[in-house]
């Protein structure tokens, strides 16, 4: 079937429009190996490989069993969604501590999210993508990275003061920001391009405002600075952290505001003012030469002793809102979740996982407005 033509009625019809890439996507999302999927469906692992490579099509019966094993409707495998172009590489901050299967699952969620965003864009106009083009010399110095952050602030129309809400800022510039589902709790924040838009995915395990702001700015750094770079390099991660720190609090302002000694009363004030953690502020003070090595080590030692979360909690993380607001707007126009489920060919719980802006209460107190009564 073609995109937007309605749902396939039976596995037999879905077989005719079977998309190999959809099977690969579903298997990675469910974190199943080809051998595991084969066991669940009564075929061989070689057969699963042939289906995914487009060398063979499953029969109607096999497709039905595949859909059952992967907990997806048969329409998911014949919805007409191509594999989105993904220029560059995904930058995983947790590259060293996550398995390939976990990263594949997170990337699969990204592609599923792209499906949902693609469907939403058929109904409403999302913010236009407006990202500055930053050219860095090779190799780039710390000064080059900090200069790029200041250039980005200027491009976004920011002054030199605190950014009220980093996530909202990125969304206003056309970046899709979403929270990963609980199933991906071991995966830290990461960024990647899907189709014509960059996506940033926040970790569900970090319910901390300061950390969420730093993560969002860090991933913005990857998107602007590391288009074609191979991920995993500690150099790239340090560059993204340098960018984020400067983007959140420009040196020309922060240097004069930091106390010359470890005055935590003053540091707490700056934490609230800039929306940065105490750890990030002390680290910046050290990189700017405000704190000598022994002062920096003492500050970090105290923070380690106090543990996480650090004192002076700023509240819950900054939550994304674009997808949730889009669904709410469509509901007000009489376009409800069942229509989006039909167009995206995925179960409602998976669509909700994409739309949910926070993991505690995906749709708050307005769930009933999204689903018309039977």
One Martini backbone bead per residue (centre of mass of N, CA, C, O) as a GRO file, in nm:
protein
  374
    1UNK     BB    1   0.101   0.031   0.012
    2UNK     BB    2   0.050   0.361   0.042
    3UNK     BB    3   0.080   0.651   0.165
    4UNK     BB    4  -0.227   0.728   0.319
    5UNK     BB    5  -0.437   0.471   0.216
    6UNK     BB    6  -0.441   0.297   0.457
    7UNK     BB    7  -0.511  -0.001   0.595
    8UNK     BB    8  -0.436  -0.311   0.597
    9UNK     BB    9  -0.649  -0.592   0.631
   10UNK     BB   10  -0.429  -0.817   0.563
   11UNK     BB   11  -0.157  -1.015   0.535
   12UNK     BB   12  -0.187  -1.056   0.229
   13UNK     BB   13  -0.173  -0.754   0.156
   14UNK     BB   14   0.097  -0.692   0.306
   15UNK     BB   15   0.284  -0.870   0.136
   16UNK     BB   16   0.276  -0.696  -0.129
   17UNK     BB   17   0.399  -0.439   0.072
   18UNK     BB   18   0.656  -0.533   0.179
   19UNK     BB   19   0.910  -0.413   0.417
   20UNK     BB   20   1.220  -0.485   0.512
   21UNK     BB   21   1.294  -0.238   0.700
   22UNK     BB   22   1.056  -0.286   0.904
   23UNK     BB   23   1.165  -0.547   1.026
   24UNK     BB   24   1.429  -0.437   1.133
   25UNK     BB   25   1.306  -0.221   1.310
   26UNK     BB   26   1.132  -0.405   1.492
   27UNK     BB   27   1.358  -0.588   1.597
   28UNK     BB   28   1.530  -0.363   1.730
   29UNK     BB   29   1.313  -0.254   1.919
   30UNK     BB   30   1.279  -0.552   2.059
   31UNK     BB   31   1.557  -0.681   2.093
   32UNK     BB   32   1.608  -0.894   1.848
   33UNK     BB   33   1.721  -1.156   1.707
   34UNK     BB   34   1.706  -1.354   1.441
   35UNK     BB   35   1.693  -1.614   1.604
   36UNK     BB   36   1.466  -1.538   1.798
   37UNK     BB   37   1.253  -1.477   1.581
   38UNK     BB   38   1.257  -1.755   1.451
   39UNK     BB   39   1.155  -1.916   1.695
   40UNK     BB   40   0.875  -1.754   1.718
   41UNK     BB   41   0.799  -1.827   1.386
   42UNK     BB   42   0.915  -2.102   1.246
   43UNK     BB   43   1.193  -2.014   1.134
   44UNK     BB   44   1.478  -1.912   1.001
   45UNK     BB   45   1.741  -1.701   1.017
   46UNK     BB   46   1.781  -1.693   0.710
   47UNK     BB   47   1.494  -1.598   0.646
   48UNK     BB   48   1.507  -1.332   0.793
   49UNK     BB   49   1.736  -1.219   0.623
   50UNK     BB   50   1.582  -1.228   0.353
   51UNK     BB   51   1.359  -1.034   0.434
   52UNK     BB   52   1.554  -0.788   0.504
   53UNK     BB   53   1.694  -0.797   0.203
   54UNK     BB   54   1.466  -0.875  -0.021
   55UNK     BB   55   1.486  -1.195  -0.118
   56UNK     BB   56   1.214  -1.231   0.048
   57UNK     BB   57   0.881  -1.327   0.129
   58UNK     BB   58   0.649  -1.356   0.341
   59UNK     BB   59   0.398  -1.508   0.431
   60UNK     BB   60   0.102  -1.456   0.570
   61UNK     BB   61   0.158  -1.638   0.815
   62UNK     BB   62   0.440  -1.529   0.888
   63UNK     BB   63   0.363  -1.232   0.919
   64UNK     BB   64   0.172  -1.278   1.152
   65UNK     BB   65   0.393  -1.394   1.343
   66UNK     BB   66   0.578  -1.152   1.339
   67UNK     BB   67   0.376  -0.950   1.453
   68UNK     BB   68   0.328  -1.102   1.718
   69UNK     BB   69   0.627  -1.114   1.820
   70UNK     BB   70   0.649  -0.777   1.784
   71UNK     BB   71   0.387  -0.622   1.860
   72UNK     BB   72   0.256  -0.568   1.563
   73UNK     BB   73   0.110  -0.468   1.299
   74UNK     BB   74   0.103  -0.560   0.975
   75UNK     BB   75   0.099  -0.263   0.866
   76UNK     BB   76   0.389  -0.182   0.949
   77UNK     BB   77   0.516  -0.359   0.692
   78UNK     BB   78   0.309  -0.164   0.477
   79UNK     BB   79   0.312   0.175   0.501
   80UNK     BB   80   0.542   0.331   0.310
   81UNK     BB   81   0.801   0.376   0.477
   82UNK     BB   82   1.092   0.488   0.448
   83UNK     BB   83   1.411   0.514   0.493
   84UNK     BB   84   1.567   0.746   0.647
   85UNK     BB   85   1.774   0.983   0.617
   86UNK     BB   86   2.121   0.961   0.776
   87UNK     BB   87   2.321   1.189   0.832
   88UNK     BB   88   2.568   1.071   0.966
   89UNK     BB   89   2.604   1.025   1.318
   90UNK     BB   90   2.544   0.895   1.612
   91UNK     BB   91   2.563   1.050   1.942
   92UNK     BB   92   2.685   0.869   2.208
   93UNK     BB   93   2.752   0.908   2.544
   94UNK     BB   94   2.713   0.573   2.607
   95UNK     BB   95   2.904   0.394   2.427
   96UNK     BB   96   3.081   0.231   2.657
   97UNK     BB   97   2.799   0.118   2.831
   98UNK     BB   98   2.667   0.002   2.575
   99UNK     BB   99   2.507  -0.190   2.366
  100UNK     BB  100   2.426  -0.253   2.049
  101UNK     BB  101   2.129  -0.323   2.107
  102UNK     BB  102   2.064  -0.059   2.259
  103UNK     BB  103   2.135   0.131   2.025
  104UNK     BB  104   1.943   0.009   1.817
  105UNK     BB  105   1.687   0.070   1.977
  106UNK     BB  106   1.719   0.377   1.986
  107UNK     BB  107   1.726   0.414   1.675
  108UNK     BB  108   1.449   0.288   1.629
  109UNK     BB  109   1.294   0.497   1.787
  110UNK     BB  110   1.375   0.728   1.603
  111UNK     BB  111   1.226   0.615   1.351
  112UNK     BB  112   0.950   0.604   1.480
  113UNK     BB  113   0.940   0.905   1.543
  114UNK     BB  114   0.957   0.995   1.251
  115UNK     BB  115   0.687   0.884   1.170
  116UNK     BB  116   0.517   1.062   1.355
  117UNK     BB  117   0.620   1.335   1.253
  118UNK     BB  118   0.536   1.289   0.961
  119UNK     BB  119   0.234   1.277   1.023
  120UNK     BB  120   0.202   1.551   1.164
  121UNK     BB  121   0.302   1.718   0.903
  122UNK     BB  122   0.030   1.662   0.742
  123UNK     BB  123  -0.136   1.871   0.936
  124UNK     BB  124   0.115   2.042   1.039
  125UNK     BB  125   0.335   2.307   1.119
  126UNK     BB  126   0.646   2.299   1.195
  127UNK     BB  127   0.920   2.423   1.278
  128UNK     BB  128   1.165   2.566   1.125
  129UNK     BB  129   1.476   2.507   1.019
  130UNK     BB  130   1.739   2.687   1.227
  131UNK     BB  131   2.073   2.659   1.151
  132UNK     BB  132   2.386   2.720   1.187
  133UNK     BB  133   2.689   2.765   1.009
  134UNK     BB  134   2.975   2.594   1.122
  135UNK     BB  135   3.327   2.663   1.094
  136UNK     BB  136   3.605   2.456   1.157
  137UNK     BB  137   3.903   2.401   1.231
  138UNK     BB  138   4.192   2.186   1.163
  139UNK     BB  139   4.231   2.182   1.449
  140UNK     BB  140   4.035   2.251   1.724
  141UNK     BB  141   4.005   2.477   1.961
  142UNK     BB  142   3.875   2.598   2.240
  143UNK     BB  143   3.825   2.879   2.117
  144UNK     BB  144   3.664   2.778   1.874
  145UNK     BB  145   3.431   2.647   2.032
  146UNK     BB  146   3.347   2.900   2.191
  147UNK     BB  147   3.291   3.071   1.938
  148UNK     BB  148   3.062   2.890   1.830
  149UNK     BB  149   2.869   2.933   2.068
  150UNK     BB  150   2.841   3.240   2.030
  151UNK     BB  151   2.737   3.223   1.740
  152UNK     BB  152   2.482   3.063   1.811
  153UNK     BB  153   2.355   3.268   1.997
  154UNK     BB  154   2.330   3.488   1.782
  155UNK     BB  155   2.153   3.323   1.581
  156UNK     BB  156   1.921   3.293   1.820
  157UNK     BB  157   1.899   3.579   1.973
  158UNK     BB  158   2.099   3.600   2.203
  159UNK     BB  159   2.247   3.701   2.456
  160UNK     BB  160   2.443   3.691   2.774
  161UNK     BB  161   2.230   3.533   2.914
  162UNK     BB  162   2.015   3.333   3.022
  163UNK     BB  163   1.838   3.040   2.941
  164UNK     BB  164   1.525   2.963   3.014
  165UNK     BB  165   1.480   2.724   2.770
  166UNK     BB  166   1.644   2.500   2.589
  167UNK     BB  167   1.435   2.313   2.461
  168UNK     BB  168   1.252   2.532   2.342
  169UNK     BB  169   1.464   2.656   2.165
  170UNK     BB  170   1.520   2.409   1.984
  171UNK     BB  171   1.230   2.376   1.886
  172UNK     BB  172   1.211   2.664   1.752
  173UNK     BB  173   1.453   2.559   1.541
  174UNK     BB  174   1.347   2.246   1.452
  175UNK     BB  175   1.408   2.059   1.678
  176UNK     BB  176   1.368   1.732   1.786
  177UNK     BB  177   1.244   1.665   2.113
  178UNK     BB  178   1.290   1.364   2.311
  179UNK     BB  179   1.191   1.093   2.508
  180UNK     BB  180   1.291   0.819   2.615
  181UNK     BB  181   1.212   0.524   2.694
  182UNK     BB  182   1.244   0.305   2.953
  183UNK     BB  183   1.390   0.083   2.775
  184UNK     BB  184   1.638   0.323   2.748
  185UNK     BB  185   1.787   0.387   3.036
  186UNK     BB  186   2.101   0.327   2.944
  187UNK     BB  187   2.062   0.561   2.754
  188UNK     BB  188   2.180   0.836   2.671
  189UNK     BB  189   2.204   1.103   2.529
  190UNK     BB  190   2.110   1.177   2.179
  191UNK     BB  191   2.198   1.232   1.829
  192UNK     BB  192   2.008   1.273   1.510
  193UNK     BB  193   1.934   1.217   1.180
  194UNK     BB  194   1.597   1.243   1.026
  195UNK     BB  195   1.599   1.329   0.744
  196UNK     BB  196   1.538   1.687   0.771
  197UNK     BB  197   1.592   1.625   1.086
  198UNK     BB  198   1.688   1.685   1.402
  199UNK     BB  199   1.751   1.476   1.688
  200UNK     BB  200   1.674   1.470   2.043
  201UNK     BB  201   1.754   1.245   2.316
  202UNK     BB  202   1.638   1.187   2.627
  203UNK     BB  203   1.679   1.075   2.936
  204UNK     BB  204   1.469   0.907   3.171
  205UNK     BB  205   1.695   0.906   3.422
  206UNK     BB  206   1.695   1.244   3.411
  207UNK     BB  207   1.546   1.440   3.675
  208UNK     BB  208   1.725   1.717   3.585
  209UNK     BB  209   1.758   2.032   3.492
  210UNK     BB  210   2.062   2.085   3.460
  211UNK     BB  211   2.127   1.825   3.298
  212UNK     BB  212   1.927   1.870   3.064
  213UNK     BB  213   2.060   2.130   2.960
  214UNK     BB  214   2.338   2.014   2.904
  215UNK     BB  215   2.251   1.790   2.711
  216UNK     BB  216   2.121   1.970   2.495
  217UNK     BB  217   2.377   2.140   2.436
  218UNK     BB  218   2.561   1.904   2.366
  219UNK     BB  219   2.395   1.804   2.118
  220UNK     BB  220   2.413   2.065   1.964
  221UNK     BB  221   2.714   2.049   1.923
  222UNK     BB  222   2.711   1.800   1.746
  223UNK     BB  223   2.524   1.911   1.518
  224UNK     BB  224   2.720   2.165   1.448
  225UNK     BB  225   3.027   2.017   1.455
  226UNK     BB  226   2.962   1.678   1.382
  227UNK     BB  227   2.858   1.571   1.102
  228UNK     BB  228   3.109   1.345   1.002
  229UNK     BB  229   3.186   1.228   1.260
  230UNK     BB  230   3.313   0.987   1.450
  231UNK     BB  231   3.198   0.834   1.703
  232UNK     BB  232   3.352   0.812   2.050
  233UNK     BB  233   3.523   1.050   2.092
  234UNK     BB  234   3.664   1.234   2.345
  235UNK     BB  235   3.707   1.491   2.187
  236UNK     BB  236   3.412   1.537   2.105
  237UNK     BB  237   3.296   1.542   2.391
  238UNK     BB  238   3.461   1.785   2.489
  239UNK     BB  239   3.359   1.981   2.278
  240UNK     BB  240   3.056   1.963   2.356
  241UNK     BB  241   3.102   2.062   2.647
  242UNK     BB  242   3.228   2.332   2.580
  243UNK     BB  243   2.993   2.438   2.419
  244UNK     BB  244   2.772   2.413   2.639
  245UNK     BB  245   2.900   2.595   2.852
  246UNK     BB  246   2.908   2.852   2.670
  247UNK     BB  247   2.610   2.856   2.586
  248UNK     BB  248   2.494   2.886   2.881
  249UNK     BB  249   2.780   3.053   2.981
  250UNK     BB  250   2.945   3.311   2.921
  251UNK     BB  251   3.254   3.412   3.007
  252UNK     BB  252   3.212   3.730   3.025
  253UNK     BB  253   3.010   3.673   3.270
  254UNK     BB  254   3.104   3.438   3.463
  255UNK     BB  255   3.383   3.533   3.563
  256UNK     BB  256   3.262   3.780   3.737
  257UNK     BB  257   3.057   3.587   3.918
  258UNK     BB  258   3.256   3.417   4.036
  259UNK     BB  259   3.394   3.305   4.303
  260UNK     BB  260   3.725   3.293   4.433
  261UNK     BB  261   3.581   3.085   4.609
  262UNK     BB  262   3.411   2.830   4.792
  263UNK     BB  263   3.104   2.973   4.763
  264UNK     BB  264   2.803   2.813   4.793
  265UNK     BB  265   2.601   3.038   4.806
  266UNK     BB  266   2.686   3.165   4.536
  267UNK     BB  267   2.668   2.906   4.361
  268UNK     BB  268   2.363   2.871   4.402
  269UNK     BB  269   2.282   3.129   4.263
  270UNK     BB  270   2.410   3.053   3.988
  271UNK     BB  271   2.250   2.799   3.942
  272UNK     BB  272   1.974   2.944   3.922
  273UNK     BB  273   2.050   3.153   3.702
  274UNK     BB  274   2.187   2.939   3.476
  275UNK     BB  275   2.113   2.628   3.499
  276UNK     BB  276   2.360   2.498   3.663
  277UNK     BB  277   2.570   2.305   3.798
  278UNK     BB  278   2.809   2.293   4.031
  279UNK     BB  279   3.003   2.125   3.868
  280UNK     BB  280   3.004   2.309   3.614
  281UNK     BB  281   3.100   2.567   3.758
  282UNK     BB  282   3.369   2.460   3.868
  283UNK     BB  283   3.481   2.372   3.600
  284UNK     BB  284   3.477   2.652   3.468
  285UNK     BB  285   3.656   2.791   3.677
  286UNK     BB  286   3.902   2.619   3.602
  287UNK     BB  287   3.922   2.682   3.291
  288UNK     BB  288   3.938   3.008   3.361
  289UNK     BB  289   4.125   3.040   3.638
  290UNK     BB  290   3.973   3.082   3.914
  291UNK     BB  291   4.062   2.784   3.982
  292UNK     BB  292   4.265   2.596   4.122
  293UNK     BB  293   4.347   2.277   4.150
  294UNK     BB  294   4.284   2.244   4.459
  295UNK     BB  295   4.001   2.373   4.448
  296UNK     BB  296   3.877   2.184   4.245
  297UNK     BB  297   3.923   1.917   4.399
  298UNK     BB  298   3.762   2.001   4.649
  299UNK     BB  299   3.491   2.046   4.511
  300UNK     BB  300   3.462   1.758   4.392
  301UNK     BB  301   3.483   1.610   4.662
  302UNK     BB  302   3.231   1.732   4.792
  303UNK     BB  303   3.027   1.639   4.580
  304UNK     BB  304   3.085   1.337   4.616
  305UNK     BB  305   3.006   1.331   4.917
  306UNK     BB  306   2.704   1.434   4.870
  307UNK     BB  307   2.606   1.349   4.602
  308UNK     BB  308   2.321   1.212   4.432
  309UNK     BB  309   2.181   1.474   4.436
  310UNK     BB  310   2.268   1.775   4.443
  311UNK     BB  311   2.252   2.051   4.585
  312UNK     BB  312   1.996   2.250   4.476
  313UNK     BB  313   1.744   2.173   4.338
  314UNK     BB  314   1.566   2.272   4.027
  315UNK     BB  315   1.418   2.024   3.931
  316UNK     BB  316   1.284   1.910   3.674
  317UNK     BB  317   1.316   1.847   3.371
  318UNK     BB  318   1.322   1.944   3.058
  319UNK     BB  319   1.043   1.932   2.856
  320UNK     BB  320   0.913   1.841   2.585
  321UNK     BB  321   0.632   1.961   2.333
  322UNK     BB  322   0.566   1.934   2.031
  323UNK     BB  323   0.408   1.663   2.007
  324UNK     BB  324   0.196   1.722   2.223
  325UNK     BB  325   0.083   1.985   2.097
  326UNK     BB  326   0.001   1.861   1.828
  327UNK     BB  327  -0.207   1.661   1.941
  328UNK     BB  328  -0.381   1.872   2.083
  329UNK     BB  329  -0.454   2.036   1.831
  330UNK     BB  330  -0.586   1.806   1.671
  331UNK     BB  331  -0.807   1.745   1.879
  332UNK     BB  332  -0.943   2.031   1.850
  333UNK     BB  333  -1.001   1.938   1.527
  334UNK     BB  334  -1.085   1.612   1.539
  335UNK     BB  335  -0.794   1.474   1.555
  336UNK     BB  336  -0.716   1.162   1.656
  337UNK     BB  337  -0.535   0.892   1.750
  338UNK     BB  338  -0.664   0.693   1.550
  339UNK     BB  339  -0.560   0.843   1.297
  340UNK     BB  340  -0.256   0.820   1.367
  341UNK     BB  341  -0.245   0.516   1.380
  342UNK     BB  342  -0.326   0.466   1.088
  343UNK     BB  343  -0.095   0.636   0.949
  344UNK     BB  344   0.150   0.483   1.119
  345UNK     BB  345   0.111   0.177   1.184
  346UNK     BB  346   0.067   0.173   1.511
  347UNK     BB  347   0.045   0.133   1.820
  348UNK     BB  348  -0.068   0.336   2.067
  349UNK     BB  349   0.167   0.290   2.275
  350UNK     BB  350   0.391   0.385   2.076
  351UNK     BB  351   0.286   0.666   2.018
  352UNK     BB  352   0.287   0.759   2.314
  353UNK     BB  353   0.596   0.726   2.356
  354UNK     BB  354   0.660   0.963   2.166
  355UNK     BB  355   0.471   1.195   2.282
  356UNK     BB  356   0.584   1.180   2.546
  357UNK     BB  357   0.731   1.419   2.775
  358UNK     BB  358   0.681   1.215   3.011
  359UNK     BB  359   0.692   0.915   3.215
  360UNK     BB  360   0.466   0.962   3.436
  361UNK     BB  361   0.255   1.156   3.233
  362UNK     BB  362   0.188   1.151   2.913
  363UNK     BB  363  -0.138   1.299   2.927
  364UNK     BB  364  -0.245   1.361   3.184
  365UNK     BB  365  -0.578   1.526   3.190
  366UNK     BB  366  -0.624   1.483   2.842
  367UNK     BB  367  -0.684   1.198   2.721
  368UNK     BB  368  -0.996   1.205   2.646
  369UNK     BB  369  -0.953   1.422   2.406
  370UNK     BB  370  -0.806   1.202   2.200
  371UNK     BB  371  -1.059   0.995   2.237
  372UNK     BB  372  -1.319   0.891   2.100
  373UNK     BB  373  -1.602   0.756   2.147
  374UNK     BB  374  -1.764   0.453   2.065
   0.00000   0.00000   0.00000
